[in-house]
Amino acid sequence: MSASWADVPGTGEVGVRLVKHGRTKITYPARLLADDGERITVRAPWAGAGVRDFGFVRFEPGDVFTEHFWRGRWFAVKEVRDGAGALKGWYCDVTRPAELSGGVLVVDDLDLDLWVPADGSEVLRLDEDEFAASGLERTDPVAAAAARAALDTLEELARAGRLTELTGRREVGRGRRPMGRSGRSQEHHEDRPPGVLPGGTGWSGG
């Protein structure tokens, strides 16, 4: 593991609790790297059981996730590297705004995801069928609209090579021409950040 990126001193540890459809899906320990009151950044090894091959990317033991969550945005952005430090890409989750209390970071996943490989060659919208089947548009139409808007924002930023403006890291492939939808497919200072509804009231791993 490259000391230049994976061994940055942190500010403590937190437990990340991923909630999906009202139930805890997974809880895992992470190093708290930063919390500026709005964005929370943690780093953790791949928390899944063994290898998970999505077809477009393979997550496996040794992978390291630097994960950015927001208290006022409806998404999370995760930089994924292998154990040697090579960038695999960015996995983005649409979530409700994150909550950190008592050393536990709670993230309510809303099914929709986005994947961008390290070379920026494609932008994949994921799990829209699961989102439709969840019934959120019926039970909480305001949250459903916020979730769809968040996914659209992430896709727009990714296709413009601007996704890492959210995290303060330079994105490989920046400056590519926007791509069509046919393929399978740190700080962002604005009056209203991307993915935030008026009033500013989103997270992980699909």
Sequence and secondary structure as in RCSB ss.txt:
>XXXX:A:sequence
MSASWADVPGTGEVGVRLVKHGRTKITYPARLLADDGERITVRAPWAGAGVRDFGFVRFEPGDVFTEHFWRGRWF
AVKEVRDGAGALKGWYCDVTRPAELSGGVLVVDDLDLDLWVPADGSEVLRLDEDEFAASGLERTDPVAAAAARAA
LDTLEELARAGRLTELTGRREVGRGRRPMGRSGRSQEHHEDRPPGVLPGGTGWSGG
>XXXX:A:secstr
  HHHH    S EEEEEEEETTEEEEEEEEEEEEE SSEEEEEEE  SSS EE SS EE TT EEEEEEESSSSE
EEEEEE TTS EEEEEEEEES  EEETTEEEEEEEEEEEEEETT    EEE HHHHHHHTHHHH HHHHHHHHHH
HHHHHHHHHTT GGGTTT   TTTT     S TT      SS TT  TT       
